[in-house]
Each structure stands twice: as structure tokens, then as C-alpha cells.
């Protein structure tokens, strides 16, 4: 993964540390209540490691214009409960209130700044050296001794709080970031074989390139596809889909062509559905994939495919799963996603879930503890597995070279 510093590599006792976290959480638009605190709880290990530092936390919530684009005041209350220490919330980012709060901090204090995306510079698209010269970084950096990035879920973003501070401050990866990077290394550098990727969901723009990269780079020995991803591959293999699925897939010609090329080159490594579940007479009805064209859309894997996929999973040494196998939110069509998630949980393999729907379902089923790692960053994980670089990791590597501690 390349060299980056850890918290232990820097002397941070009684030092002011800017800690970038990702506590972006689902919020009820009517009440403003945080619906899932898992990302907030994930920060605890790093806060414990920085218990003798003065910790200035930077985070975001939502995007401008979205319903969940809101203040971090409620997050501060939850952080306080998780940390077991007082968390001061400041309704400012780099102005006088924020700077004053940082100056009066003592050892062990924690201050959470307001939603970083309230500042336009945080969403500025520019090179790291430019972001290092933003008012945001220039106003806060003189008050800080170091920077720690624990926000893997935003590692694929190049924003001021992600790549600007590492240009000017000694920087390290937080504990959550370390775990995420260790999981990536286990998947891409030394996977236990066979390595099986289970790829589903509706975001085909992200998922099909992951399949391509995993095959071409030798990460994956087998790829199991479900959801809309499976429909793209089935179309690439020459099958006719249902009317609605054909309409959706017809807008993604480049992805269908990519899937067609992958099937032609790696067909023996790509497992596609043999049968699917459709809705008929108000209930679940299973048909061979050759009959998909008779129905508007398929909604889940069929039982024959589920058993085939589960058998492959049982023999795996490493498993990476991202995205559901169908419309799992609708009763009767959660069977494929649930069965494969339970098969993965029961496997002795090193097993990683790529966050999102599967992580929530694993929690609901009470099997989250059976996975080797549940990633907090679906987008960052997918970008890396698709062969892209992570700006946050690149920034930590540059900082490690620039601020390497003397032996």
C-alpha cells in the first residue's frame, strides 16, 4: 500500500491535532434525528489513541442542496457519548470562533467544528498545493501540530480537509483508516485463494469497472454478479432482458460492451444467474434467465443460482462483497441477498463487506461480527478496486516523505 505514518509514529502528546473523520450519517429529514450512528462509533478507537492530544475534529454531513445537509450539533452529542469525554461543538470552521476555541483547548479536549461543507473551499476541485493555500488551511494550520486522517469513506475525494493539510503538517492515518488499508492490502496484495468477488446493486457505473479491474489485475479468481450488475453481464452475453430492464440497460451501452468483452475473455471466471425471481400474481415466481424477456424486470436471484453461488462462496479463501443481489427491500425478494450474506458469514475465508446495504443487513441479521472487516467507505473501496488512486492515501504518502520522523 506504500508508506504512510501511523499515530504511533508521531509524538502527539499535548499536541493540537486536526482529526478528519467521516461521520456523515443517515438523517430523518422530518425530525433531523440521526438514524444510524455506526460511523460515529467507528471513531472511538482513534479518539482513544489521541486521549492526551488536543483534538480538533473536522467532518461533513450531506451535500449542499440535499435534505441531510445540516449542522453537526447532533453529531457532537453522539460523539460525546461514544468518546466518554466532553465534546465542544463550535458553530464555525476557520473563523474567529473556531480559532479561539482551538487556542483555549487543553490536553484531552475535543472540539468538533461545524459541517466543513458549509465552507465553499471544502468542495473546491483543485490540486493539493492549491488547496493547501485556501483560507481554511492557512487559518487553522498555524494553530495545529499534526493532522490525522481517519475518514476512509472520503478517501476518494480531493478536498481541502483531505489533501490540503497533509501538504503543510506532519500527517498520519487514524486507526479506522489503518484497518481499511489493511483490508485492501489483504484483498489486492496477498489474497488467500481462491478470491471471490460478489458484486451486486444498482450502481453499475461503479461496479462493472471493479469486475474488470479485479479480473485484469488478478485479484479475483471468480466473480459472482447479481442485481443490475448481473443484468448488464447477461445482456453482454447476448440474453434479452425484460422490457423495463432493457430500457435501463439500453442507456448504458458502454458498460454493456465492457461486460461483453469481459465475458468473452474471462467467461470461465464470471458466474452469472441461471435463474431469477420475478413478480407474478403479486408474489415471487422463479424462471430461467432465458424467460426474463417475458417480464418487465427481475427482482432477485433464483434458488438454483443461489445454491451455485453459495457453493462457490463456501470454497473461497477470500471474499469481497458489495451490493445486494436484488430488490431486497421488498418482501419475498430478499432471499438471494440474505442467503449469500449468511453463506459469506459462515465461510472460514477472509471476508470483507463493502459497506452500504450489506452492512446494514448484516447488523439486522445479527451476523456483523462474523465478518473480517466491514468497510465504512463503499465509494472509496470501489474506486480503489477499480484501479483508481485514493487522493487521501496519496496525500498521506507524500506527507510521510516530507515529515518522516528522524530515527
C-alpha positions as semicolon CSV with decimal commas, in nm:
position;residue;x (nm);y (nm);z (nm)
1;X;0,000;0,000;0,000
2;X;0,301;0,228;0,020
3;X;0,446;0,411;0,317
4;X;0,226;0,622;0,542
5;X;0,272;0,718;0,905
6;X;0,062;0,588;1,194
7;X;-0,040;0,778;1,507
8;X;0,235;0,597;1,697
9;X;0,498;0,733;1,459
10;X;0,434;1,091;1,573
11;X;0,474;1,246;1,918
12;X;0,123;1,380;1,968
13;X;0,108;1,412;2,346
14;X;-0,031;1,754;2,438
15;X;-0,025;1,848;2,069
16;X;-0,306;2,007;1,868
17;X;-0,423;1,753;1,611
18;X;-0,670;1,810;1,328
19;X;-0,861;1,481;1,301
20;X;-1,059;1,437;0,979
21;X;-1,336;1,182;1,025
22;X;-1,636;1,074;0,823
23;X;-1,944;1,074;1,044
24;X;-2,179;1,151;0,755
25;X;-2,490;0,966;0,874
26;X;-2,843;0,894;0,750
27;X;-3,080;1,154;0,892
28;X;-3,458;1,163;0,920
29;X;-3,548;1,470;0,707
30;X;-3,859;1,540;0,919
31;X;-3,705;1,523;1,266
32;X;-3,333;1,575;1,196
33;X;-3,262;1,266;1,406
34;X;-2,954;1,059;1,320
35;X;-3,081;0,714;1,220
36;X;-2,753;0,519;1,227
37;X;-2,455;0,605;1,450
38;X;-2,219;0,334;1,322
39;X;-1,976;0,580;1,160
40;X;-1,971;0,786;1,479
41;X;-1,895;0,478;1,688
42;X;-1,615;0,384;1,447
43;X;-1,419;0,695;1,553
44;X;-1,374;0,580;1,914
45;X;-1,050;0,383;1,870
46;X;-0,872;0,681;1,717
47;X;-1,006;0,919;1,983
48;X;-0,875;0,680;2,249
49;X;-0,533;0,677;2,078
50;X;-0,536;1,058;2,090
51;X;-0,653;1,081;2,453
52;X;-0,357;1,301;2,551
53;X;-0,382;1,530;2,248
54;X;-0,592;1,837;2,180
55;X;-0,823;1,702;1,913
56;X;-0,989;1,931;1,660
57;X;-1,239;1,726;1,460
58;X;-1,337;1,814;1,105
59;X;-1,628;1,635;0,939
60;X;-1,913;1,687;0,694
61;X;-2,279;1,595;0,663
62;X;-2,455;1,573;0,327
63;X;-2,403;1,796;0,026
64;X;-2,530;2,149;-0,047
65;X;-2,893;2,129;-0,156
66;X;-2,961;1,785;-0,007
67;X;-3,212;1,725;0,273
68;X;-2,939;1,591;0,502
69;X;-2,711;1,892;0,455
70;X;-2,723;2,013;0,813
71;X;-2,533;2,118;1,123
72;X;-2,314;1,875;1,319
73;X;-2,458;1,973;1,658
74;X;-2,639;1,640;1,698
75;X;-2,323;1,457;1,590
76;X;-2,132;1,629;1,871
77;X;-2,374;1,492;2,129
78;X;-2,334;1,139;1,993
79;X;-1,956;1,176;1,973
80;X;-1,951;1,280;2,337
81;X;-2,137;0,964;2,436
82;X;-1,903;0,748;2,226
83;X;-1,582;0,914;2,347
84;X;-1,682;0,925;2,712
85;X;-1,539;1,279;2,718
86;X;-1,686;1,622;2,666
87;X;-1,701;1,736;2,304
88;X;-1,727;2,109;2,247
89;X;-1,923;2,198;1,934
90;X;-1,825;2,521;1,758
91;X;-2,058;2,680;1,504
92;X;-1,762;2,790;1,295
93;X;-1,499;2,631;1,070
94;X;-1,196;2,857;1,039
95;X;-1,322;3,194;1,159
96;X;-1,265;3,371;1,493
97;X;-1,489;3,138;1,695
98;X;-1,308;2,826;1,570
99;X;-0,961;2,971;1,620
100;X;-1,046;3,096;1,968
101;X;-1,183;2,755;2,068
102;X;-0,866;2,581;1,944
103;X;-0,639;2,822;2,131
104;X;-0,806;2,759;2,468
105;X;-0,803;2,377;2,441
106;X;-0,615;2,170;2,696
107;X;-0,476;1,816;2,690
108;X;-0,751;1,561;2,628
109;X;-1,000;1,818;2,500
110;X;-1,210;1,752;2,191
111;X;-1,362;2,022;1,969
112;X;-1,592;1,948;1,675
113;X;-1,607;2,216;1,408
114;X;-1,922;2,292;1,210
115;X;-2,003;2,098;0,890
116;X;-1,695;2,155;0,672
117;X;-1,904;2,167;0,356
118;X;-2,063;2,486;0,483
119;X;-1,734;2,638;0,361
120;X;-1,712;2,665;-0,019
121;X;-1,339;2,591;-0,013
122;X;-1,410;2,238;0,114
123;X;-1,583;2,150;-0,213
124;X;-1,325;2,323;-0,430
125;X;-1,182;2,097;-0,702
126;X;-0,811;2,182;-0,718
127;X;-0,463;2,026;-0,680
128;X;-0,331;1,965;-0,325
129;X;-0,083;2,253;-0,343
130;X;-0,369;2,491;-0,425
131;X;-0,592;2,352;-0,150
132;X;-0,306;2,398;0,096
133;X;-0,328;2,772;0,026
134;X;-0,703;2,801;0,096
135;X;-0,820;3,031;0,376
136;X;-0,944;2,716;0,552
137;X;-0,599;2,556;0,574
138;X;-0,399;2,879;0,617
139;X;-0,619;2,995;0,907
140;X;-0,608;2,670;1,103
141;X;-0,267;2,516;1,022
142;X;-0,066;2,764;1,235
143;X;-0,270;2,653;1,539
144;X;-0,209;2,283;1,474
145;X;0,084;2,047;1,525
146;X;-0,031;1,750;1,320
147;X;-0,303;1,603;1,102
148;X;-0,468;1,260;1,129
149;X;-0,698;1,120;0,859
150;X;-0,948;0,862;0,979
151;X;-1,203;0,932;0,703
152;X;-1,165;0,637;0,467
153;X;-1,517;0,692;0,333
154;X;-1,398;1,021;0,180
155;X;-1,054;0,892;0,076
156;X;-1,156;0,916;-0,290
157;X;-1,227;1,289;-0,256
158;X;-0,964;1,559;-0,310
159;X;-1,089;1,831;-0,077
160;X;-0,903;2,081;0,141
161;X;-0,957;1,883;0,461
162;X;-0,835;1,564;0,293
163;X;-0,532;1,671;0,087
164;X;-0,464;2,031;0,189
165;X;-0,349;1,984;0,549
166;X;-0,106;1,697;0,472
167;X;0,084;1,938;0,248
168;X;0,176;2,155;0,547
169;X;0,151;1,935;0,859
170;X;0,302;1,605;0,979
171;X;0,027;1,358;0,897
172;X;-0,077;1,006;0,991
173;X;-0,352;0,754;0,928
174;X;-0,605;0,701;1,206
175;X;-0,696;0,360;1,346
176;X;-1,002;0,313;1,126
177;X;-0,803;0,418;0,819
178;X;-0,536;0,165;0,914
179;X;-0,792;-0,116;0,931
180;X;-0,941;-0,017;0,596
181;X;-0,600;-0,009;0,426
182;X;-0,502;-0,343;0,583
183;X;-0,819;-0,496;0,438
184;X;-0,740;-0,355;0,093
185;X;-0,390;-0,497;0,118
186;X;-0,526;-0,839;0,211
187;X;-0,755;-0,829;-0,093
188;X;-0,516;-0,693;-0,354
189;X;-0,163;-0,787;-0,248
190;X;-0,181;-1,121;-0,073
191;X;-0,531;-1,271;-0,101
192;X;-0,595;-1,622;0,023
193;X;-0,706;-1,821;-0,281
194;X;-0,948;-1,864;-0,436
195;X;-1,053;-1,499;-0,413
196;X;-1,422;-1,446;-0,487
197;X;-1,588;-1,111;-0,559
198;X;-1,965;-1,090;-0,507
199;X;-2,083;-0,779;-0,694
200;X;-2,442;-0,655;-0,699
201;X;-2,651;-0,345;-0,658
202;X;-2,776;-0,078;-0,895
203;X;-2,469;0,149;-0,934
204;X;-2,338;-0,027;-1,241
205;X;-2,110;0,264;-1,336
206;X;-1,903;0,180;-1,028
207;X;-1,940;-0,197;-1,021
208;X;-1,864;-0,313;-1,378
209;X;-1,520;-0,141;-1,374
210;X;-1,448;-0,318;-1,043
211;X;-1,515;-0,653;-1,209
212;X;-1,286;-0,556;-1,497
213;X;-1,003;-0,444;-1,269
214;X;-1,036;-0,745;-1,036
215;X;-1,002;-0,983;-1,331
216;X;-0,729;-0,800;-1,520
217;X;-0,516;-0,737;-1,211
218;X;-0,555;-1,094;-1,087
219;X;-0,735;-1,005;-0,764
220;X;-1,036;-1,225;-0,838
221;X;-1,044;-1,592;-0,925
222;X;-1,422;-1,582;-0,953
223;X;-1,681;-1,305;-0,981
224;X;-2,045;-1,363;-0,887
225;X;-2,285;-1,099;-1,018
226;X;-2,634;-1,004;-0,905
227;X;-2,875;-0,712;-0,916
228;X;-2,847;-0,467;-1,205
229;X;-2,482;-0,567;-1,247
230;X;-2,596;-0,917;-1,344
231;X;-2,838;-0,774;-1,600
232;X;-2,556;-0,583;-1,770
233;X;-2,348;-0,901;-1,791
234;X;-2,642;-1,110;-1,913
235;X;-2,710;-0,850;-2,181
236;X;-2,340;-0,856;-2,271
237;X;-2,367;-1,234;-2,304
238;X;-2,647;-1,193;-2,557
239;X;-2,960;-1,250;-2,349
240;X;-3,278;-1,045;-2,388
241;X;-3,398;-0,883;-2,067
242;X;-3,744;-0,772;-1,960
243;X;-3,890;-0,451;-2,101
244;X;-3,803;-0,226;-1,808
245;X;-3,456;-0,376;-1,766
246;X;-3,391;-0,337;-2,138
247;X;-3,490;0,031;-2,112
248;X;-3,245;0,092;-1,825
249;X;-2,958;-0,107;-1,973
250;X;-3,000;0,049;-2,319
251;X;-2,874;0,377;-2,169
252;X;-2,551;0,208;-2,057
253;X;-2,416;0,084;-2,390
254;X;-2,051;0,136;-2,294
255;X;-2,092;-0,076;-1,980
256;X;-2,270;-0,349;-2,172
257;X;-1,983;-0,351;-2,421
258;X;-1,733;-0,372;-2,134
259;X;-1,926;-0,664;-1,985
260;X;-1,939;-0,835;-2,326
261;X;-1,560;-0,809;-2,358
262;X;-1,511;-0,947;-2,006
263;X;-1,743;-1,241;-2,074
264;X;-1,553;-1,311;-2,395
265;X;-1,215;-1,304;-2,225
266;X;-1,292;-1,424;-1,870
267;X;-1,617;-1,617;-1,913
268;X;-1,494;-1,908;-1,703
269;X;-1,433;-1,675;-1,409
270;X;-1,767;-1,491;-1,423
271;X;-2,070;-1,662;-1,271
272;X;-2,399;-1,520;-1,397
273;X;-2,752;-1,611;-1,286
274;X;-2,907;-1,924;-1,430
275;X;-3,250;-1,833;-1,295
276;X;-3,413;-1,523;-1,148
277;X;-3,713;-1,429;-0,938
278;X;-3,981;-1,205;-1,089
279;X;-4,308;-1,069;-0,956
280;X;-4,611;-1,252;-1,092
281;X;-4,965;-1,250;-0,950
282;X;-4,836;-1,036;-0,665
283;X;-4,575;-1,285;-0,547
284;X;-4,234;-1,440;-0,617
285;X;-4,206;-1,654;-0,928
286;X;-3,879;-1,808;-1,049
287;X;-3,788;-1,856;-1,414
288;X;-3,474;-1,945;-1,614
289;X;-3,287;-1,637;-1,739
290;X;-3,395;-1,728;-2,095
291;X;-3,750;-1,630;-1,993
292;X;-3,659;-1,290;-1,846
293;X;-3,788;-1,120;-2,160
294;X;-4,143;-1,225;-2,067
295;X;-4,143;-0,998;-1,761
296;X;-4,079;-0,629;-1,703
297;X;-3,796;-0,680;-1,455
298;X;-3,623;-0,944;-1,246
299;X;-3,602;-0,877;-0,873
300;X;-3,377;-1,143;-0,720
301;X;-3,161;-1,444;-0,791
302;X;-3,337;-1,776;-0,837
303;X;-3,278;-2,067;-0,600
304;X;-3,060;-2,263;-0,844
305;X;-2,829;-1,963;-0,878
306;X;-2,830;-1,903;-0,503
307;X;-2,711;-2,258;-0,439
308;X;-2,444;-2,236;-0,709
309;X;-2,313;-1,905;-0,571
310;X;-2,325;-2,032;-0,210
311;X;-2,122;-2,338;-0,310
312;X;-1,853;-2,117;-0,465
313;X;-1,852;-1,899;-0,153
314;X;-1,806;-2,200;0,075
315;X;-1,486;-2,291;-0,108
316;X;-1,335;-1,940;-0,109
317;X;-1,023;-1,823;0,073
318;X;-1,100;-1,451;0,037
319;X;-1,442;-1,293;-0,025
320;X;-1,524;-0,933;-0,119
321;X;-1,895;-0,847;-0,129
322;X;-2,051;-0,519;-0,240
323;X;-2,414;-0,456;-0,322
324;X;-2,737;-0,659;-0,286
325;X;-2,841;-0,935;-0,524
326;X;-3,179;-0,783;-0,597
327;X;-3,464;-0,571;-0,462
328;X;-3,403;-0,697;-0,110
329;X;-3,621;-0,424;0,047
330;X;-3,935;-0,591;-0,090
331;X;-4,071;-0,895;0,091
332;X;-4,008;-1,222;-0,089
333;X;-3,716;-1,081;-0,290
334;X;-3,459;-1,057;-0,011
335;X;-3,389;-1,431;-0,027
336;X;-3,084;-1,414;-0,256
337;X;-2,910;-1,129;-0,075
338;X;-2,980;-1,277;0,266
339;X;-2,875;-1,632;0,172
340;X;-2,544;-1,523;0,021
341;X;-2,468;-1,287;0,310
342;X;-2,527;-1,573;0,553
343;X;-2,311;-1,804;0,339
344;X;-2,029;-1,548;0,348
345;X;-2,066;-1,506;0,725
346;X;-2,041;-1,884;0,769
347;X;-1,731;-1,912;0,550
348;X;-1,384;-1,956;0,701
349;X;-1,244;-1,716;0,441
350;X;-1,110;-1,366;0,498
351;X;-1,430;-1,178;0,421
352;X;-1,493;-0,809;0,357
353;X;-1,825;-0,629;0,307
354;X;-1,811;-0,303;0,115
355;X;-2,043;-0,109;0,343
356;X;-2,386;0,018;0,238
357;X;-2,689;-0,210;0,223
358;X;-2,500;-0,529;0,305
359;X;-2,353;-0,379;0,623
360;X;-2,698;-0,270;0,741
361;X;-2,846;-0,612;0,661
362;X;-2,560;-0,787;0,843
363;X;-2,639;-0,576;1,151
364;X;-3,010;-0,656;1,122
365;X;-2,937;-1,029;1,094
366;X;-2,702;-1,019;1,394
367;X;-2,407;-1,154;1,193
368;X;-2,194;-0,840;1,155
369;X;-1,938;-0,977;1,399
370;X;-1,870;-1,277;1,175
371;X;-1,702;-1,071;0,902
372;X;-1,329;-0,999;0,895
373;X;-1,395;-0,638;0,802
374;X;-1,695;-0,420;0,721
375;X;-1,581;-0,117;0,525
376;X;-1,716;0,229;0,607
377;X;-1,646;0,356;0,256
378;X;-1,824;0,197;-0,037
379;X;-1,721;0,465;-0,288
380;X;-1,357;0,472;-0,178
381;X;-1,338;0,092;-0,173
382;X;-1,489;0,065;-0,521
383;X;-1,262;0,332;-0,667
384;X;-0,954;0,157;-0,532
385;X;-1,066;-0,186;-0,651
386;X;-1,144;-0,038;-0,992
387;X;-0,780;0,065;-1,023
388;X;-0,816;0,428;-0,921
389;X;-0,595;0,615;-0,677
390;X;-0,721;0,749;-0,345
391;X;-0,622;1,117;-0,301
392;X;-0,626;1,082;0,079
393;X;-0,378;0,795;0,069
394;X;-0,159;0,973;-0,185
395;X;-0,155;1,278;0,048
396;X;-0,052;1,065;0,348
397;X;0,228;0,909;0,144
398;X;0,361;1,249;0,040
399;X;0,344;1,372;0,399
400;X;0,531;1,063;0,520
401;X;0,819;1,150;0,289
402;X;0,812;1,518;0,378
403;X;0,771;1,484;0,755
404;X;0,931;1,145;0,823
405;X;1,043;1,136;1,191
406;X;1,417;1,118;1,245
407;X;1,541;0,781;1,368
